[in-house]
């Protein structure tokens, strides 16, 4: 114990401190302590400071579970995510501060092997989350509509027409168009797209790739390799291209994780990026700028997506008549070290 610190009262030693202990140490009533921790009026600034200092000295933490049981509202937003998607982590980092600013807590529930989206969502509802924010869900539109009829639901990263949910997303077609335009300006004509399969945003990105290639007179060079939003899909696509013996000059991957898997497979086989092949990702997840990736990618503004999603959820919680919204943000191509002019061999093919 340092000089000037108060010793822990004997009555508190060996057990978890209670609200009564805080009241005794601060010299106030238990009811006043309760007002302070519920952030209700009735305590002066000086009293509030004294109560909080006493709680800190005792190591007291409010029992949030008991508080929720006694309240008609939980003021908690439930967030479903995939822990294997780096961009979901970026979104969660943006969700927390905006939720706290608006007076809401956040509870996370992850999907994974043996734990599908339904289980993840039901866990959030079982913990009395007032609204749900779903990061890139794969559920059918009908399922999302049914969920939206049960509770306030916001979907990030996907358009869900006619479903009773708010959606916050990036203009995927615009982002893909920027990437293809940039590669064509560099001189590329053999641009392959590894798609995201049934993942969120994949269909729109696939359509945008075809349209952009047609716009540049490259319809005959269009090629889509079936994939997924995983590094395994990128590795598999890389092995496919290597087995064929001829390589395109550029690849536009469905997301950053797929692009990273692709680069891993190709570099292990001696392909130098971008000398032999240019690679573009999508998301601009936090790892994209790090070595050895240094990935050219389409940037999605994770903080803005997160902030809009939280506001949509809170707006509809506080005014049930607010209709569902579809908020679309602009992407931005970020050029880094994985893209360059096509290799000279492309001009002699």
N, C-alpha and C positions, 0 to 999 in steps of 0.2 A: 504494500500500500504506500502510495506517495504522500508526502507531506501535504496537508490541507484537504485530503480526501476523508469523507465520512466513513466510518466503519459500518459494515452491514449489520442491521439490528439482529440480535440473537434470535428473535421470533421468526426471521426470514431465512436464516441459515439452513441449508439442507432441503429446501423446498422451493417451488416456484412462487415468486412474489405475486400478490393479488392486488386488486384495486383498493382493498381496505388498507393494505400496507402502504400504498402510495399516498392515500388520504392521510394516514397517521403521520407519515414522514413530512408531508407538505403542510400539515396542520389545517386541513380543510375537510369537508364532508365527502363521503363516498359519492353522493349525488353530484357534487361539483366536479369531482374527478371524471365522472361519466360524461358530463357535459363537455369537458375539455377534449376527451378522446373521441367524442362523436361530432366534434367541431360545431357545437351548438352555442348560441348566445347565452349569457348568464354569468360568465367569468371575466373578470378584468384581465387586462394584458399582463399585469404583474402576477396575478394568481395563476394564469395560464402558464407563464414561464416557470413559476415555482413548482407547479404540478409536473410539468414535462421534465424539469431538472430532477425532481424526486424519482420519477419513473426511470430516468436514465441511470441514476445512481444505483437503483435497486435492480436494474436489468429487467424491468417489467415491460411486457409486450401485450397489447390488447388481444383478447381472444376473438378473432374475427369470425370464427365459425359460430360462436354463441351470438355475436352481434347480428349476423345474417339471419339466424333462426328467429331472433326477436324482431326483425324488421320485415316490412312488406316488400322491400326492394333490396336486391343484392348489390346494385351499382357495379356489376362485374360484366366485362365483355369476354366472351369465350373465343379463342383463336385456334382454328385447326390448321396444322402445318405439316409439311413433310421435312423431317430433320435432315434428309439426304440432299435437299435442294438448297444450295448456298444462298440463293436469292430470297428464300423464305426467311432466313435469318436476318437479312438486311431489312425486310419488311417488318419483322417483329421489333427490331431496334427502333423503327419509326413509330410503331403503334404505341409502345409504352409511354413515351413522354406526352403524346397528344391525349391519350386516355387519362393520364394523371392530371393533366392541365384542366380537363373537363370534369374531374372528380370521379373517375371510374378506375376500378382495378382491372387487371388482365389475368386471365387463366388460360394456359396453353394445353393443347391436347394434340399429340402427334400420331400420324399414320405410320405404318410400317408393316413388315412381314407378320402376318397373323393378327394385324389390327387395321381393319379397313376404315374407310371414311365414316361409315354408319356408326361403328363403335366409338370412334373419336368424337363424333358429334353428340351421341347420346351421353357420353361421359360429361361433356360440357353442360348439357341440359340438366343432368343429374346433380350438378353442383350449382344449380340455380343461376346460371349465366342468363342475363336479361336479353342479350343479343349475341349473335354469332358473326364472326368475320372469318371467312373461309379463304385460305390462300391456295389459289390454283386448283380447285376441286375438279375431279373427273366425273362426278355424279351426273346422271342424265338430267336434262332440263326439267323433266316432270318431277323428279325427286327433289330438285332444288325448289321448284314451285311449291311442292307440298311442305317442305321445311319452312319456306317463307310464310306460309299460311299459319304455321305453328308459333313462330317467333320472328323477331326482326333479324334479317339475314343480309349480310353484305358479302359479295364475291369479289375477290381481287384477281385480276389477270385473265378474265374471260367474259365474253359477251353471252348473255343468257336471255334471248328475246322471249317476251311474253311471260316470263316467270316473275312471281311476286317477290323479287329480291332487288336490292341495289347492286349495281356493278361499278367497279372502278378499274380502269384498264388503260393500257397504252395503245395508241393507234398502230397496231401491228403492221398493217399494210404499208403505212408510211415508213416505218422503220426498215422493212424489207426492201422497199423501193430505194431508200437512201443507200443501203448496202450494195444492191445490184448496180445502181448508177455509179457508185464509187469504183467498184471493181471494173466496170466497163471503161470508165475514164482512165484507169491504169493500163488498159489494153487487153483485159481478159475477155475471152469469148467462150471458153469452156468452163462454165460455172455450174457446179453441182450443188444441189440442196439436199442435206440430210434432214428429213422432217422429224417432227416430234410425235409421230403416231397419233394417238387419240388424246394426247396431252393438251392442256389448256392453251388456246391461241394457235395451235398447230394448223388447223384447217385454214384459218385466215392467212397465216404466214405462207402456207403452201400455194394458195390462190394468188397471193401477191407476188411470189417468186415467178410463177408462170406468166402473170401479166407483165411484169417488169422485163422478162426475157423477150416476150413478144414485142414489147414497145421498142426494144433495141434491135429488132430483126433477128433475134437469136432463138426463135421458137424451135428450130430443128436441133439446137444444142441443149435444149431443156432436158435435164435428167434429175429425178428425185429418187434418192435411196431411202427406203423405209427405215425409220429409226424410232427414237424415244428421247425423252429429256433426261438421259442418264449417260454416265461416262462409258458404260458397257456398250451402249448403242454406238457411240463414237468409235470405240475400239473395233467393233464389228464392221462398221462402215469402212474404216481404214484397212482392215484385212481384206475386205471385198475388193477395194480399189487396187491394193497391192497384188492380189491374186490375178487380176485381169491383165496386168502387165503394162497397161497404159494409164496414165494419170491425167485428170483434168488439171487446169492451171489454178483453179480457185474453188474453195468449198464454203458454202454458207450453211452453218449448222443451226439446228433448231433452237439451241440455247447454249450458254457458256459451258455447262457441264458436258454436253455432248462434244463440243469443240475441243475441250481439254482431253477427253478420251481419245478423240481422233488424233490429236497431236502426239499423244503418248505412243499410240500404235505406230504412227508414221516415223517418228524420230528414232524409235528403236530399230527400225528397218533402214535407217540411213537417209531418210528423206529430210532435207533441210528446209525449214520454214523461216522466211518466205521465199528463199532462193528457188526452190523447186515447186512450191505450192503455197498459195495464200489462203489463210483461214480467217473467217469472220464468225463470231458468236452472236448471242442475243441475250440480254439482261444487264450486262455490266455488273455482275455480282462482285462482292468485295475482293475475291481472289483474282479477278481478271487482270488487274494491273500489276500483279506480283510476278517476279521471275520464278520459274521459267516460262510462265504463260505470256505475259505482256500482250494480252489478246486484244486485237481490234474487234469491237463489238458494238451492238446497238444498245445504247443506254436507256434503261427504264429508271425513272426517278422514284426510288423506293420510298424515300421520306414523304414525297407528295402523295404517292399512292396510299401509303399508310394513313397519313393525316386525313385525306378525303374519306377513306373508309371509316375511320373512327367517327368523323363528323356525321356521316350518313347514318350510322347506327344510333348515335346519340340524338340526332334530330328526330328520327322516327320514334325513339323511345319517349321523347318529351312531347311529341305531337304526332299521334297516331294517324292523323289525316294527311301527313306528308306522303305524296306518292313515291314509289320507287324511282330511282334515278340511274342513269347510265352516264358516268363521268369518264371522259376520254382525254388522256394527257398525251402531249407530244413526245416522241422519242428523239434521240440524238445519236448519230453515228460518232463513236470515239475511235480515232485512228491510233493504233499503237504499232508494235513491232512484228505482227504476224501477217502483214500484207505488204505487197510491193508489186512491181511490174511482173508480167508473166515471163517465164524462162524463154530464152531465144528459140528453143526447140518448137514452141507453139506456132511460130511463123512458118515453119517448114513442114508442118504436118499436112 
